[in-house]
Every structure is written in C-alpha cells, then in structure tokens.
C-alpha cells in the first residue's frame, strides 16, 4: 500500500521534531530547511534562479527536480 504525500510529510515532521529535541544544532538545521521550503513554496522561480546563480548549479537543478517529485 502506497503512502500519500500527506502521510510522508507528517512522518518527516514527526521525525524532525523528535530529532530537533535531541540536538540544538539539528533543530537549527531543520529550521533552515523549513525556511527554504516555505520560500520555495512562495516563490519557486526566484529560489530556483538564486540557486542557479551559485556554483554547482547543475547539481542544484537536479536536486530541485528530485525534491519536487518527492513532495508532489
């Protein structure tokens, strides 16, 4: 039985909260990832253009494609 996207995100959120409780550094990392996802959700083209201007832009475009496929 395949899990729905909501279930996957819920599991990831639960794991993130539990991991964040165990380490302050990990909670900062999770907060940075959450901020990135919020910014990407609000302005996807702008975030992708920003990462395309950085070194290793071909890697970041592949990562965006894979992440988008996972989240949708």
C-alpha positions, 0 to 999 in steps of 0.5 A: 500500500502506497503512502500519500504525500500527506502521510510522508510529510507528517512522518518527516515532521514527526521525525524532525521534531523528535530529532530537533529535541535531541540536538540544538544544532539539528533543530537549527538545521531543520529550521533552515530547511523549513525556511527554504521550503516555505520560500520555495513554496512562495516563490519557486522561480526566484529560489530556483534562479538564486540557486542557479546563480551559485556554483554547482548549479547543475547539481542544484537543478537536479536536486530541485527536480528530485525534491519536487517529485518527492513532495508532489 
